[in-house]
Amino acid sequence: MQYPDDLKINNRVKLSNKNFKSCEKLYHGFDENDKDGDKIKFESIRFPDFSCNWSRFSKPYHVKFRENGKQTDGCYSFTVKTARYKNIATPVHDPITKIMYENYSHIEIRLLENNEDIFHEPQKGRKPKKSNTAKEKRREYRMNIVNKLKIEILPT
């Protein structure tokens, strides 16, 4: 399958968090191991720094073209509004410039601190707090994604 032109950077600039619309979708690839029956396993949602493709520049099948992606992968989606659940996290446009895996649509959902709003752009790799309250908050966040996601493409 040919690499999609939509994913290429093509001199486009990184966009700010203010450019996301609440109704836009975020696409994430998954395989059969990430499923439990017809649901996505809670444990398969790595958070923070959860990578997705932004629907404004991507289609569901484009998740197959990521590093370590496979043509047999499936795709699920959830909205920017879901990603910003209770201001726990926010998507950050983070285009990948690697030649083999160029991806303008790439975003990371990054953890917010209590004093930051959804338009703040947290640094990549921010370490989450280790308190029980913080862990429970992240667990609630991941469960919300599981409960709100929509499977777009089943793995084959």
C-alpha positions as CSV (number, residue, x, y, z in Angstrom):
1,M,0.0,0.0,0.0
2,Q,1.4,3.4,-0.9
3,Y,2.2,5.9,1.8
4,P,-0.6,8.5,2.1
5,D,0.2,12.0,0.9
6,D,-2.1,13.4,3.6
7,L,0.5,12.3,6.2
8,K,3.4,14.1,4.7
9,I,4.6,17.3,6.3
10,N,4.8,19.2,3.0
11,N,6.1,22.4,4.7
12,R,3.0,22.7,6.9
13,V,3.6,24.2,10.4
14,K,2.8,22.7,13.8
15,L,-0.6,24.0,15.0
16,S,-1.5,25.2,18.5
17,N,-3.9,23.6,20.9
18,K,-6.4,26.4,20.1
19,N,-6.8,24.8,16.6
20,F,-8.5,21.6,17.9
21,K,-12.3,21.5,17.6
22,S,-14.1,19.5,20.3
23,C,-16.0,17.4,17.7
24,E,-12.9,16.3,15.8
25,K,-11.8,12.7,16.1
26,L,-8.5,11.3,17.3
27,Y,-7.5,7.9,15.7
28,H,-5.5,5.2,17.5
29,G,-4.3,1.9,16.0
30,F,-4.8,-1.4,17.8
31,D,-4.5,-5.1,17.2
32,E,-6.3,-8.2,18.4
33,N,-4.2,-8.3,21.6
34,D,-5.7,-5.0,22.7
35,K,-9.2,-6.4,22.7
36,D,-11.2,-8.2,25.3
37,G,-14.2,-9.6,23.4
38,D,-15.7,-6.6,21.5
39,K,-14.2,-4.0,23.9
40,I,-10.7,-2.4,24.0
41,K,-8.7,-3.3,27.1
42,F,-8.3,-0.5,29.6
43,E,-4.6,-1.5,30.0
44,S,-3.9,-0.9,26.3
45,I,-4.4,2.8,26.7
46,R,-1.0,4.2,27.5
47,F,-1.4,7.5,29.2
48,P,0.1,10.1,29.4
49,D,1.8,10.8,26.0
50,F,-0.8,8.7,24.1
51,S,-0.2,8.9,20.4
52,C,-3.1,9.4,17.9
53,N,-3.8,10.8,14.5
54,W,-5.9,14.0,14.1
55,S,-8.9,13.5,11.9
56,R,-8.4,16.9,10.3
57,F,-5.4,15.5,8.5
58,S,-5.9,11.7,8.6
59,K,-8.3,8.9,7.9
60,P,-8.8,5.8,10.1
61,Y,-6.7,3.5,7.9
62,H,-3.7,5.9,8.2
63,V,-2.9,4.4,11.6
64,K,-1.5,1.4,9.7
65,F,1.4,3.7,8.4
66,R,2.9,4.4,11.8
67,E,6.2,3.1,13.1
68,N,5.6,-0.5,14.4
69,G,2.1,-0.4,12.7
70,K,0.9,-3.3,10.7
71,Q,-1.5,-3.5,7.7
72,T,-3.6,-5.9,9.9
73,D,-4.2,-3.2,12.6
74,G,-7.6,-1.9,13.5
75,C,-8.5,1.7,14.4
76,Y,-10.6,3.3,17.1
77,S,-11.5,6.9,17.6
78,F,-12.7,9.3,20.3
79,T,-13.3,13.0,20.2
80,V,-11.1,15.9,21.2
81,K,-13.8,16.6,23.8
82,T,-13.2,13.1,25.3
83,A,-9.4,13.7,25.3
84,R,-10.0,16.9,27.3
85,Y,-12.1,15.1,29.9
86,K,-12.2,17.0,33.2
87,N,-9.1,19.0,32.0
88,I,-6.9,16.1,33.0
89,A,-5.2,16.1,29.6
90,T,-5.1,17.7,26.2
91,P,-4.1,16.8,22.7
92,V,-0.9,18.5,21.4
93,H,-0.1,18.6,17.7
94,D,3.2,16.8,17.4
95,P,4.0,16.1,13.7
96,I,6.5,13.3,13.2
97,T,9.3,14.3,10.8
98,K,11.1,10.9,10.4
99,I,11.4,10.2,6.7
100,M,10.0,6.7,6.8
101,Y,7.1,7.6,9.1
102,E,6.4,11.2,8.4
103,N,3.0,12.1,9.9
104,Y,1.6,15.6,10.0
105,S,-1.6,14.4,11.7
106,H,0.3,12.9,14.7
107,I,-0.8,14.2,18.1
108,E,0.0,13.2,21.7
109,I,-2.5,13.4,24.5
110,R,-0.5,14.9,27.4
111,L,-1.2,15.3,31.0
112,L,-2.1,18.7,32.4
113,E,-1.2,20.0,35.8
114,N,-4.0,21.4,38.0
115,N,-3.2,25.1,37.1
116,E,-3.1,24.5,33.3
117,D,-6.0,24.7,30.9
118,I,-6.7,22.7,27.7
119,F,-4.9,25.3,25.6
120,H,-1.6,24.8,27.4
121,E,0.9,22.6,25.6
122,P,2.6,20.4,28.1
123,Q,6.1,19.1,27.4
124,K,6.6,15.7,26.0
125,G,7.6,13.1,28.6
126,R,6.2,14.9,31.7
127,K,6.3,12.5,34.6
128,P,2.9,11.9,36.2
129,K,2.5,12.3,40.0
130,K,2.7,9.1,42.0
131,S,0.0,9.8,44.6
132,N,-3.0,7.5,44.9
133,T,-5.3,10.4,44.0
134,A,-3.3,11.2,40.8
135,K,-3.3,7.5,39.8
136,E,-7.0,7.2,40.3
137,K,-7.6,10.3,38.2
138,R,-5.5,8.8,35.4
139,R,-7.5,5.5,35.7
140,E,-10.8,7.4,35.5
141,Y,-9.4,9.2,32.4
142,R,-8.5,6.0,30.7
143,M,-11.9,4.4,31.6
144,N,-13.6,7.4,30.0
145,I,-11.8,6.8,26.8
146,V,-12.7,3.1,26.8
147,N,-16.4,4.0,27.4
148,K,-16.5,6.7,24.7
149,L,-14.4,5.2,21.9
150,K,-15.8,4.0,18.6
151,I,-14.2,1.2,16.7
152,E,-13.6,2.4,13.1
153,I,-11.8,-0.6,11.7
154,L,-11.5,-4.1,13.1
155,P,-8.0,-5.7,13.1
156,T,-7.7,-8.5,10.5
